Amino acid sequence: MAFSLQSNWQLQSELTAPLDLSTPTSLLKLARQLNFAEGAGAGQANMIWHDKVTINASSTQTVDLAGTLTGPFGTTLTFARVKMLLVLASPGNTNNVNVVRDSTNGVPLFLAAGDGVPVKPGGMLWWYDPTAAGVSVTAGSGDLLNLVNSGAGTSVSADVVVVGASS
């Protein structure tokens, strides 16, 4: 089975300041194209998992990256390294989708156990590591990523994509 992935990111801004005789302009253009080739080295990956998750009010959905996820062809996925994470919170959410490192068996994506990032309604978390090392996944002690509904009353949903390598 062959693997390839291309992802594009672009930011463009124009700031003007009208004066009496001129209008100075500041243009900012940043773009990055991320490509993954087949493999486990730098700039490479060979696994992808994606899903639209719905998290009940005041609840947590745990994503176990070592042996419980099902791939697009029905096979069980066991990540050894994570190279990219994308979380797109639905604009209709009332609460945040908090992306959190599990406090006991968390994938060390964040610096400390229990650390995380809130993804507000309509917001996005996009994390990318181009190195061969990526973030190591260790079954049973470093393989969990928690998606937490930040509040009560309503469920939240998000599109989640994890890209990585099996070795």
SULHUGI-V723522 format. One record per run of one state. SS is the DSSP state (A for helix, B for strand, O for the rest). FROM is the first residue (numbers start at 1). TO is the last residue. If there is no record, write none. Layout:
BEGIN
ss: [SS:SS]
from: [FROM:FROM]
to: [TO:TO]
END
This chain:
BEGIN
ss: [O:B:O:B:O:B:O:B:O:B:O:B:O:B:O:B:O:B:O:B:O:B:O:B:O:B:O:B:O:B:O:B:O:B:O]
from: [1:5:19:23:39:44:46:47:56:60:65:66:71:76:79:81:90:97:102:106:107:116:120:124:129:135:137:138:139:142:143:144:150:156:166]
to: [4:18:22:38:43:45:46:55:59:64:65:70:75:78:80:89:96:101:105:106:115:119:123:128:134:136:137:138:141:142:143:149:155:165:167]
END
